[in-house]
Amino acid sequence: MSTTSQNSAAPSVLVISAHSGDFVWRAGGAIALTAHHGSPVHVLCLSYGERGESRGLWKQEGMTVERVKQARHEEAAKAAEVLGATIEFLDLGDYPLRVEPEVVDRIAGIIRERKPDVLLTHVANDPYNRDHNQAHETTLTARMIAQAHGADPSTPALGAPQVLQFEPHQPEVCGFYPELLLDITPVFDRKVEAMKCMTAQEHLVRYYIDLGMRRGVQAVRNGAPSSVQYAEAYKRTFPTVGAQLW
């Protein structure tokens, strides 16, 4: 994530998250690292994950959908604050996540407004959670629309930001292989703090601490300095462009 922003010297990031917890587990380090370097990060949550991503809340007696949504909103907003990002919620529902054409147009407008250098989202094919597939397809479609000069002639068309797919929970089954191991060691404590905000899925905290450590070991094995302890894995959607082979 080292390209130059279209409107500033600092690169900017837009995260499109299927559910209100996904961005924390899968991209919390990248978000915190980007914010740490003074760059803007905005998180767009397509749903609260109120039906399928909130088992801890549904164990509470008398729980309702609206109470789950409110709790998820508060948790995600607090996590985003810890990571240094701004956040908004579209409340599109989950299991399944359905994104109507007018919502895709709205997301395209957000992309044009934010002008991100990098988009972070889910993998293309997650057999375990089809909401993630929908978020991926929505991101690519909205990006395409945002690039079209005739889509909204009153606003400038988007350039060509990279779309980085963050690691799914079951990478082997999803066909995910790392193309970028991002060193998040300097901000890993922030990621852990943000993960602990997500009490509806607190069972995932230990898993993602361990995953960060394993990816850190792999980063060192692939040439990172020995000081790297924690990393996140990403897969590129589009080719990178450069004037050198290294």
N, C-alpha and C positions, 0 to 999 in steps of 0.2 A: 504494500500500500504506500508506494512512494511517488506516485504521479503528482502533477501539480494541478491544483484546483482551477476551475474555469473562472472563479471570481475572487481568489485569494491565493496567497503563497502557501497556505496550509491545506493539505488534502482533507476532504470531508467524506463522511461515511453515512449511508442510509441503510438501516437494517430493517428488512421486512420479515417479520416473525409470525408464523401461523398462529401460535398461542402466546399468551402473555408471560410464559415462563421460558420459552425456547431460547430467546436471545440471551438469557442469563447463563444457562447451562453451556450453550454451544459457542457463544461469541462474547461472553463477558470479558474475557481477557483482551480481545481485540478492541472492544469498546473502551475499556479503561485505559489501554495503552494509547489509543488515538487521542482520547481526551487529555491524557497526561502530557502529550506533546502539543497541546493547545489547539487541536483541530476539532471542529464541530461534529458531533454524532447525534443522529436522530433515529429513534426506534419507532416503527409503525407496527403495532400489534393488530393483526386482522381479527382475532377473536380473543376472548378471555380464557378459552379452554375450560369452560364451566361444566361441560358434561363429561368429558373424557380425561381431563388433565388435572383434576382437583380431588383426588380420592381422599386426601387427608381432611378436607372440609366436609365431604359427604358422610364421613363417619360421625360427625357431630349431630346430636339429636335436634330435630326440627329444622334442619337446613333447607333452604330454598334456593332456586336458581338465582334470584336477584341478590341474595346475601352472598352467594358464591362469587358472583360477578364483582360485587363491591369489594370483597376480600381480595380477589385476584387483582383488581385495579390498584388497590392500596399497596399490595406486595410488589407488583411490577413497578409502580411509580417510585417506591422507595429504593428498589434495586437499581433502577435507572439513575436515580440521584446519586447513589453510592458510586456507580460507574462513571458518572460525569456526563450522562446523556440526557437529552430531552426525549419525551415519549408522547405518543397519542394512540388512541384505541378506536377501532372501527366497529367493534361489537357485531361481527358477522355470523356468530354462532360456530359451533364445532361439532365434529362427529355426526354429520359431515360439515366441513367448511364449504360454503357456497358463495361465490363471488360473481355478482351480476355485472353485465357490461358497463353499466353506469358507474359502478364502484371501481372497475378497472380504469375508466377514464379519470375518476377522481384521484386514484393513485398515480396515474401518469402526470396529473397536474402537480401533485406533491413532489414527484421526482423532478419535474421541470423547475419548480420553485426552489428546491433544495440544491439542485445541480451537484449531486455527489460525484466524487471521483471513483468511489467504490460502493457497490451494492453488496450487502451480505444477506443470504437467504438459505433456504433448505436445498437438499439434493433433489434431483429430478424424479427419482423413483424410490420411494420408501414403502415396501409392501406392508409394513406394520401400521403405518399411519398415513392414510391417503390425504389427510389435510396438508401434510408437508408437501406432497406433490402439487396440490392446488396452489400453495404459496409460491412454489418455484415457478409454475407456469404463469401465475399472475404477475410475478416480478418481471419475467421476460416479456410478456405481452405489454405490460405498462411501460417498460423501458423502450420497446419498439415504438409505441405510440408517442412517447415523449421525444423520440428522435425525429418524428415526422414533421417536416416544416409546415405541412398543411393541416395538421391536427388541431392546432390552435395558433393561427397566425399572429395573435396579439402577444404571444410570449415567445422568447427565443427557444429554438430547438435544442435538445440535449446533444451532447457529444457522444462519446463511446466509453462510458465507465465500465470497468471490469465487474463481473458478477462472480463473487466468491461464494462457493457452497460450503457451509460449515458442516462439521462431522455429525452424522446421525448416530442414534443410540446403538444401532446394529450395522456398523459400516460394511462388513463383509456381505451381508444379504442385500444391501443397497447399492452394491457396486462402487463404493466409495474408496478412493485411494488418495493419500495426501500428495498434493503438489506444492504445498507451502506449509512448513512447520514454523509457526510464529512464536517467537520467544516472548512469553508473557510473565517471565520471572519477576520483573520490577513491580508488577501490579497484581500479582497473584493473590495477595492478601485482600485486595479490593474485590476480586472475583469471588473469593470465599465469603466475604462479608455480604455481597449481593446475593449469593446463592442461599445464604442463611435467612434472607428476607422471605424466601419462597416456601413458607411453612406448609402450603397445600401439597407440596411435593418434596418434603424434607428428606425422603428416602433417597433422593438422587444426589445429595450433597457429597457423600462419601465416594460415590461412583465417579463423579467428575473431578474430585480432588485426585483420585488415583489415576484417572485418564490423563489429566494434565501432567502428572509425574511421568507416566509412561511415554507420552509424546515428547517430554523434555529429554528423556534418555535417547529417544530416536533422533532428536534434533542434534544432540552432541555426536551421535554416531554418524550423522550426515554432514559433519563439518562445523557445527556451532561450537563456540568456546565452552570449556568445561564449566564455566559459571552458570550456564543455562540449566535451570532445574525444572521449569514448567513451560509447556508449549500447548498451542491449539493447532489443529490440522484443518486445512482448507483445500478445496479443489477448484481450479479455475474453469470457467465456462467458455471463455474466449481466449485466443492466442495472446500472449504478451508481445510487445513490439520493442525492438531495441536495435542498436547499431553495432553491437558486439555479441560474440558467442558466450561471453561470461559476465 
